[in-house]
Amino acid sequence: MQSKSSRRFRGFARVVAAALFAVASPSLRAQQPPPIHLALVESLSGAFANTGEAVHRNLVWAIERVNARGGVKLKDGTHPLQLDRYDSKGQTDDALSALRSAIDDGSHYVLQGNSSATAAALINAIEKNNEREPARSVVFLNYAAVDPVLTNERCSFWHFRFDAHSDMRVTALMSQIRDDAALKRVYLIGQDYSFGQAVLRETRRQLAEVRPDVQIVGEDLHLLGKVKDFAPYANKIIASGAQAVVTGNWGNDLTLLVKAAHDAGYTGRFYTFYGNALGAPAAIREAGIGQVVAVADWLPNVPTKASADFYRSFRERFPKPADDYVHLRMQLMIEALAQAMERAGTSDPLAVARELESADVTLAGQRGRMRAGDHQFQQPLVVGVMDRQGAPGVPFDVEGSGYGFRVVKTIGAAEAEMPTTCRMQRPV
């Protein structure tokens, strides 16, 4: 049992320690400004966990770059960026719950992209939150939710998209389809939600304009992340006589589709949004050479030294083959955010959002600018065709598969730009 004098001493020591901390902590805080919290709301478990983890790696790397140069320089000092993870489990309701948690935790910046339906719900919730509680306003940074409606009729001052929307990507693919004179029959397949529906709708429209001689011999929409066996779809594609498949599928929905088609003996071409990673090249292997086409804002085999150095740096940071999925647009997004904060001199979301409207950033030779009229990032796009590593134009493979993507077409930012129907409502 402790003596009374011992207890009195311990109590006195706690009082002294608290007093010393009270005196010292202001100077410590002045020397070490608190971090600026960025909330990642993404599928980190479930069917699309691999896509969420790929995003997390990209954002970690981008934030490390900012923090390595000291952080974000504001009027009250230099602040590091900190990425906080919130698992949406691939469900919109869980994403909205994660958003509430992030706001309660003090985050003013939310990052999400893998699902346009989720992005639309987040935009709606963020607008309501910012109107009700301006002191807890949130800026939404979108790196992959590409339904065109998000920067058209449903555009929001608080939402900034750093990926090309699906109509822009379809246009890029059509530039390749236009040159495929032998193509006469295509099959359309997509995930049955806003983004997948938008891809098929725009593909039909542009095919009628660009290649009216091409017949659509089949069309399917399937549940998002629910199909485990794509063999029935593969058999339908083969039976239709399609020479090519056009799909916006992503994650396991793309990998399983490509693998099923390959296993069923399909030898036609795949025109994809995301066929350049997350297992698709390894699934199709030799059959994909010259047959799998992907459109992106950037590909590792862009033939410049700056691009090659950028990609090598990522692979040094994440050397596991399974971790090999880097997005230059996500790096540009974090750079744009850091620059906007520094121009504003504060991390206040309203001030930063106003600066983000004029973001103009360059990294690894890629330049992008934010269009203030709709908050749609404008940047070049590239089209790549799968080939064996070591073939001309393919120094780098994908995920250790031995296959990479040769860049066959570059579309400048001005050429990729499309008009908008956005009527932006800005805070007074």
C-alpha positions as semicolon CSV with decimal commas, in nm:
position;residue;x (nm);y (nm);z (nm)
1;M;0,000;0,000;0,000
2;Q;0,129;0,346;-0,090
3;S;0,191;0,595;0,192
4;K;0,005;0,925;0,209
5;S;0,330;1,112;0,144
6;S;0,396;0,899;-0,165
7;R;0,048;0,967;-0,298
8;R;0,089;1,339;-0,226
9;F;0,421;1,342;-0,413
10;R;0,275;1,164;-0,716
11;G;-0,016;1,409;-0,721
12;F;0,223;1,703;-0,693
13;A;0,433;1,561;-0,977
14;R;0,128;1,536;-1,202
15;V;0,036;1,899;-1,129
16;V;0,391;2,013;-1,208
17;A;0,400;1,805;-1,528
18;A;0,068;1,950;-1,642
19;A;0,188;2,302;-1,569
20;L;0,510;2,247;-1,759
21;F;0,316;2,101;-2,057
22;A;0,081;2,400;-2,055
23;V;0,379;2,631;-2,074
24;A;0,571;2,427;-2,329
25;S;0,289;2,313;-2,558
26;P;0,227;2,651;-2,730
27;S;0,588;2,666;-2,845
28;L;0,579;2,301;-2,949
29;R;0,266;2,368;-3,149
30;A;0,431;2,668;-3,311
31;Q;0,725;2,450;-3,412
32;Q;0,506;2,163;-3,531
33;P;0,184;2,287;-3,695
34;P;-0,088;2,022;-3,698
35;P;-0,138;1,805;-4,007
36;I;-0,403;1,877;-4,267
37;H;-0,628;1,571;-4,274
38;L;-0,738;1,420;-4,605
39;A;-1,010;1,155;-4,578
40;L;-0,998;0,867;-4,825
41;V;-1,347;0,715;-4,856
42;E;-1,305;0,402;-5,063
43;S;-1,365;0,027;-5,094
44;L;-1,091;-0,115;-4,872
45;S;-1,265;-0,449;-4,822
46;G;-1,494;-0,663;-5,034
47;A;-1,497;-0,730;-5,408
48;F;-1,317;-0,409;-5,505
49;A;-1,066;-0,389;-5,220
50;N;-0,778;-0,420;-5,468
51;T;-0,888;-0,101;-5,642
52;G;-0,917;0,086;-5,312
53;E;-0,574;-0,026;-5,200
54;A;-0,427;0,079;-5,536
55;V;-0,572;0,425;-5,481
56;H;-0,433;0,434;-5,127
57;R;-0,080;0,356;-5,251
58;N;-0,099;0,632;-5,510
59;L;-0,218;0,890;-5,260
60;V;0,038;0,786;-5,000
61;W;0,314;0,834;-5,257
62;A;0,180;1,175;-5,363
63;I;0,150;1,293;-5,003
64;E;0,498;1,168;-4,922
65;R;0,630;1,386;-5,204
66;V;0,463;1,697;-5,058
67;N;0,576;1,619;-4,704
68;A;0,933;1,544;-4,818
69;R;0,968;1,907;-4,920
70;G;0,842;2,020;-4,581
71;G;0,466;2,007;-4,629
72;V;0,221;2,281;-4,724
73;K;0,339;2,635;-4,650
74;L;0,057;2,841;-4,501
75;K;0,047;3,176;-4,320
76;D;0,064;3,006;-3,980
77;G;0,348;2,771;-4,070
78;T;0,422;2,462;-4,274
79;H;0,175;2,176;-4,230
80;P;0,218;1,812;-4,330
81;L;-0,061;1,632;-4,513
82;Q;-0,210;1,324;-4,346
83;L;-0,420;1,060;-4,522
84;D;-0,691;0,894;-4,313
85;R;-0,863;0,576;-4,436
86;Y;-1,241;0,521;-4,423
87;D;-1,375;0,193;-4,564
88;S;-1,693;0,227;-4,772
89;K;-1,703;-0,151;-4,827
90;G;-1,817;-0,076;-5,182
91;Q;-2,156;0,045;-5,055
92;T;-2,298;0,394;-5,093
93;D;-2,463;0,390;-4,750
94;D;-2,132;0,297;-4,590
95;A;-1,960;0,573;-4,788
96;L;-2,208;0,828;-4,652
97;S;-2,148;0,698;-4,301
98;A;-1,774;0,727;-4,360
99;L;-1,822;1,085;-4,478
100;R;-2,000;1,172;-4,153
101;S;-1,720;1,013;-3,953
102;A;-1,457;1,203;-4,150
103;I;-1,636;1,534;-4,089
104;D;-1,671;1,453;-3,720
105;D;-1,299;1,375;-3,712
106;G;-1,222;1,722;-3,847
107;S;-1,150;1,649;-4,215
108;H;-1,232;1,921;-4,466
109;Y;-1,108;1,726;-4,770
110;V;-1,267;1,402;-4,890
111;L;-1,114;1,188;-5,166
112;Q;-1,314;0,923;-5,354
113;G;-1,348;0,789;-5,706
114;N;-1,427;0,418;-5,744
115;S;-1,801;0,446;-5,817
116;S;-1,987;0,731;-5,981
117;A;-2,305;0,640;-5,794
118;T;-2,119;0,684;-5,465
119;A;-1,964;1,008;-5,589
120;A;-2,308;1,148;-5,674
121;A;-2,436;1,063;-5,326
122;L;-2,129;1,221;-5,165
123;I;-2,172;1,541;-5,367
124;N;-2,533;1,570;-5,254
125;A;-2,443;1,507;-4,889
126;I;-2,148;1,748;-4,898
127;E;-2,357;2,027;-5,048
128;K;-2,617;1,986;-4,771
129;N;-2,347;1,971;-4,503
130;N;-2,171;2,283;-4,631
131;E;-2,496;2,479;-4,644
132;R;-2,599;2,378;-4,293
133;E;-2,260;2,394;-4,126
134;P;-2,024;2,621;-4,320
135;A;-1,764;2,595;-4,042
136;R;-1,739;2,224;-4,122
137;S;-1,737;2,261;-4,501
138;V;-1,586;1,986;-4,714
139;V;-1,413;1,988;-5,053
140;F;-1,454;1,669;-5,261
141;L;-1,158;1,559;-5,473
142;N;-1,262;1,296;-5,730
143;Y;-0,992;1,094;-5,906
144;A;-1,194;0,826;-6,087
145;A;-1,575;0,867;-6,078
146;V;-1,626;0,952;-6,444
147;D;-2,000;0,970;-6,508
148;P;-2,026;1,289;-6,722
149;V;-2,329;1,409;-6,525
150;L;-2,104;1,493;-6,228
151;T;-1,953;1,789;-6,414
152;N;-2,258;1,865;-6,624
153;E;-2,610;1,902;-6,487
154;R;-2,507;1,781;-6,138
155;C;-2,191;1,990;-6,114
156;S;-2,104;2,136;-5,774
157;F;-1,872;2,411;-5,657
158;W;-1,741;2,174;-5,388
159;H;-1,657;1,891;-5,631
160;F;-1,341;1,872;-5,845
161;R;-1,283;1,586;-6,091
162;F;-0,925;1,501;-6,189
163;D;-0,999;1,214;-6,429
164;A;-1,134;1,247;-6,781
165;H;-1,506;1,172;-6,780
166;S;-1,638;0,871;-6,967
167;D;-1,751;1,060;-7,278
168;M;-1,396;1,193;-7,314
169;R;-1,257;0,840;-7,278
170;V;-1,507;0,700;-7,530
171;T;-1,398;0,969;-7,776
172;A;-1,036;0,861;-7,729
173;L;-1,126;0,497;-7,795
174;M;-1,328;0,600;-8,100
175;S;-1,018;0,762;-8,245
176;Q;-0,870;0,412;-8,253
177;I;-1,187;0,237;-8,368
178;R;-1,210;0,487;-8,652
179;D;-0,881;0,351;-8,787
180;D;-0,979;-0,018;-8,748
181;A;-1,116;-0,065;-9,099
182;A;-1,165;-0,441;-9,057
183;L;-1,400;-0,392;-8,761
184;K;-1,765;-0,450;-8,855
185;R;-1,928;-0,607;-8,547
186;V;-1,898;-0,506;-8,181
187;Y;-2,043;-0,622;-7,851
188;L;-2,110;-0,375;-7,568
189;I;-2,097;-0,482;-7,204
190;G;-2,088;-0,282;-6,884
191;Q;-2,169;-0,260;-6,515
192;D;-2,532;-0,176;-6,446
193;Y;-2,508;0,160;-6,273
194;S;-2,475;0,523;-6,380
195;F;-2,118;0,499;-6,512
196;G;-2,160;0,170;-6,700
197;Q;-2,485;0,291;-6,852
198;A;-2,320;0,618;-6,958
199;V;-2,037;0,432;-7,134
200;L;-2,273;0,218;-7,338
201;R;-2,499;0,512;-7,421
202;E;-2,211;0,729;-7,544
203;T;-2,052;0,437;-7,732
204;R;-2,375;0,381;-7,923
205;R;-2,400;0,751;-8,006
206;Q;-2,041;0,791;-8,120
207;L;-2,036;0,467;-8,319
208;A;-2,336;0,593;-8,517
209;E;-2,142;0,909;-8,601
210;V;-1,787;0,779;-8,643
211;R;-1,844;0,429;-8,779
212;P;-2,204;0,389;-8,898
213;D;-2,090;0,078;-9,084
214;V;-2,017;-0,103;-8,755
215;Q;-2,302;-0,318;-8,624
216;I;-2,371;-0,361;-8,252
217;V;-2,440;-0,736;-8,233
218;G;-2,506;-0,759;-7,860
219;E;-2,536;-0,553;-7,546
220;D;-2,538;-0,643;-7,177
221;L;-2,543;-0,471;-6,840
222;H;-2,457;-0,681;-6,534
223;L;-2,467;-0,621;-6,159
224;L;-2,170;-0,431;-6,022
225;G;-1,927;-0,658;-5,836
226;K;-2,176;-0,947;-5,809
227;V;-2,090;-1,170;-6,105
228;K;-1,837;-1,439;-6,022
229;D;-1,865;-1,637;-6,345
230;F;-1,856;-1,443;-6,673
231;A;-1,855;-1,758;-6,888
232;P;-2,220;-1,708;-6,997
233;Y;-2,135;-1,356;-7,115
234;A;-1,823;-1,482;-7,292
235;N;-2,029;-1,744;-7,474
236;K;-2,282;-1,480;-7,582
237;I;-2,000;-1,261;-7,715
238;I;-1,856;-1,549;-7,919
239;A;-2,200;-1,656;-8,047
240;S;-2,273;-1,301;-8,164
241;G;-1,978;-1,303;-8,401
242;A;-1,840;-0,985;-8,245
243;Q;-1,493;-0,888;-8,362
244;A;-1,448;-0,655;-8,065
245;V;-1,588;-0,583;-7,720
246;V;-1,623;-0,230;-7,585
247;T;-1,643;-0,208;-7,206
248;G;-1,597;0,040;-6,925
249;N;-1,570;-0,242;-6,669
250;W;-1,315;-0,195;-6,393
251;G;-1,167;-0,399;-6,107
252;N;-1,255;-0,767;-6,084
253;D;-1,550;-0,716;-6,318
254;L;-1,302;-0,648;-6,597
255;T;-1,044;-0,909;-6,498
256;L;-1,302;-1,188;-6,472
257;L;-1,467;-1,085;-6,800
258;V;-1,138;-1,085;-6,993
259;K;-1,029;-1,413;-6,838
260;A;-1,362;-1,583;-6,916
261;A;-1,350;-1,465;-7,277
262;H;-0,993;-1,589;-7,314
263;D;-1,077;-1,928;-7,158
264;A;-1,378;-1,962;-7,391
265;G;-1,157;-1,907;-7,695
266;Y;-1,255;-1,553;-7,788
267;T;-0,992;-1,399;-8,016
268;G;-1,144;-1,057;-8,078
269;R;-1,025;-0,721;-7,954
270;F;-1,118;-0,554;-7,625
271;Y;-1,156;-0,176;-7,625
272;T;-1,137;-0,085;-7,256
273;F;-1,110;0,199;-7,010
274;Y;-0,902;-0,001;-6,761
275;G;-0,758;-0,305;-6,938
276;N;-0,402;-0,205;-6,856
277;A;-0,384;-0,332;-6,496
278;L;-0,540;-0,506;-6,194
279;G;-0,488;-0,854;-6,334
280;A;-0,633;-0,813;-6,684
281;P;-0,303;-0,845;-6,879
282;A;-0,195;-1,149;-6,677
283;A;-0,538;-1,307;-6,732
284;I;-0,535;-1,282;-7,111
285;R;-0,157;-1,310;-7,173
286;E;-0,050;-1,390;-7,533
287;A;-0,405;-1,361;-7,665
288;G;-0,404;-0,995;-7,569
289;I;-0,107;-0,892;-7,783
290;G;-0,241;-0,636;-8,027
291;Q;-0,595;-0,712;-7,906
292;V;-0,644;-0,532;-7,574
293;V;-0,673;-0,154;-7,607
294;A;-0,681;0,082;-7,308
295;V;-0,731;0,456;-7,275
296;A;-0,579;0,650;-6,986
297;D;-0,450;0,989;-6,883
298;W;-0,100;0,833;-6,883
299;L;0,068;0,497;-6,934
300;P;0,410;0,381;-6,807
301;N;0,540;0,346;-7,163
302;V;0,481;0,708;-7,261
303;P;0,805;0,759;-7,455
304;T;0,972;1,036;-7,254
305;K;1,253;1,031;-6,999
306;A;1,046;1,226;-6,746
307;S;0,771;0,964;-6,767
308;A;1,014;0,673;-6,736
309;D;1,185;0,830;-6,434
310;F;0,848;0,891;-6,270
311;Y;0,743;0,529;-6,320
312;R;1,073;0,389;-6,196
313;S;1,040;0,599;-5,880
314;F;0,698;0,451;-5,812
315;R;0,826;0,096;-5,862
316;E;1,113;0,165;-5,624
317;R;0,864;0,282;-5,362
318;F;0,625;-0,011;-5,422
319;P;0,836;-0,298;-5,560
320;K;0,581;-0,580;-5,529
321;P;0,441;-0,670;-5,875
322;A;0,087;-0,678;-5,735
323;D;0,125;-0,313;-5,629
324;D;0,207;-0,196;-5,982
325;Y;-0,078;0,041;-6,066
326;V;0,019;0,407;-6,071
327;H;-0,204;0,698;-6,172
328;L;-0,035;1,021;-6,271
329;R;-0,363;1,210;-6,235
330;M;-0,373;1,131;-5,862
331;Q;-0,026;1,274;-5,823
332;L;-0,139;1,589;-6,007
333;M;-0,447;1,608;-5,786
334;I;-0,246;1,619;-5,464
335;E;-0,002;1,869;-5,617
336;A;-0,296;2,088;-5,723
337;L;-0,441;2,073;-5,372
338;A;-0,109;2,165;-5,208
339;Q;-0,056;2,454;-5,449
340;A;-0,412;2,582;-5,396
341;M;-0,362;2,581;-5,019
342;E;-0,033;2,766;-5,052
343;R;-0,185;3,028;-5,282
344;A;-0,475;3,072;-5,038
345;G;-0,234;3,081;-4,744
346;T;-0,481;2,872;-4,549
347;S;-0,645;2,529;-4,542
348;D;-0,991;2,689;-4,516
349;P;-1,200;2,484;-4,763
350;L;-1,382;2,776;-4,924
351;A;-1,060;2,970;-4,988
352;V;-0,888;2,657;-5,118
353;A;-1,180;2,566;-5,345
354;R;-1,162;2,910;-5,506
355;E;-0,793;2,856;-5,576
356;L;-0,849;2,503;-5,707
357;E;-1,071;2,648;-5,979
358;S;-0,759;2,784;-6,149
359;A;-0,525;2,490;-6,074
360;D;-0,252;2,444;-6,336
361;V;0,001;2,174;-6,250
362;T;0,279;1,981;-6,423
363;L;0,451;1,661;-6,314
364;A;0,663;1,410;-6,509
365;G;0,601;1,606;-6,827
366;Q;0,220;1,590;-6,790
367;R;0,036;1,918;-6,755
368;G;-0,324;1,954;-6,643
369;R;-0,549;2,248;-6,565
370;M;-0,883;2,275;-6,389
371;R;-1,167;2,423;-6,594
372;A;-1,346;2,665;-6,363
373;G;-1,676;2,638;-6,551
374;D;-1,745;2,281;-6,438
375;H;-1,443;2,170;-6,229
376;Q;-1,344;1,913;-6,493
377;F;-0,965;1,867;-6,511
378;Q;-0,829;1,903;-6,864
379;Q;-0,524;1,692;-6,956
380;P;-0,387;1,481;-7,242
381;L;-0,510;1,124;-7,294
382;V;-0,326;0,829;-7,443
383;V;-0,439;0,507;-7,609
384;G;-0,226;0,197;-7,563
385;V;-0,225;-0,153;-7,712
386;M;-0,106;-0,457;-7,521
387;D;0,224;-0,611;-7,629
388;R;0,503;-0,825;-7,494
389;Q;0,758;-0,649;-7,274
390;G;1,071;-0,577;-7,475
391;A;0,882;-0,517;-7,798
392;P;0,943;-0,174;-7,953
393;G;0,784;0,092;-7,731
394;V;0,725;-0,148;-7,440
395;P;1,018;-0,122;-7,195
396;F;0,788;-0,172;-6,896
397;D;0,542;-0,453;-6,828
398;V;0,238;-0,456;-6,598
399;E;0,234;-0,625;-6,258
400;G;0,524;-0,854;-6,350
401;S;0,308;-1,017;-6,618
402;G;0,561;-0,979;-6,900
403;Y;0,310;-0,769;-7,094
404;G;0,277;-0,393;-7,119
405;F;0,101;-0,128;-7,327
406;R;0,257;0,048;-7,622
407;V;0,129;0,402;-7,670
408;V;-0,027;0,424;-8,016
409;K;-0,209;0,755;-7,990
410;T;-0,175;1,073;-7,785
411;I;-0,470;1,310;-7,764
412;G;-0,380;1,662;-7,653
413;A;-0,575;1,833;-7,377
414;A;-0,740;2,074;-7,622
415;E;-0,849;1,785;-7,846
416;A;-0,979;1,581;-7,550
417;E;-1,179;1,872;-7,407
418;M;-1,558;1,853;-7,444
419;P;-1,832;2,113;-7,381
420;T;-2,025;2,121;-7,055
421;T;-2,385;2,195;-6,959
422;C;-2,284;2,290;-6,602
423;R;-2,443;2,597;-6,445
424;M;-2,210;2,643;-6,151
425;Q;-2,365;2,788;-5,835
426;R;-2,087;2,945;-5,627
427;P;-2,107;3,054;-5,262
428;V;-2,160;3,427;-5,224
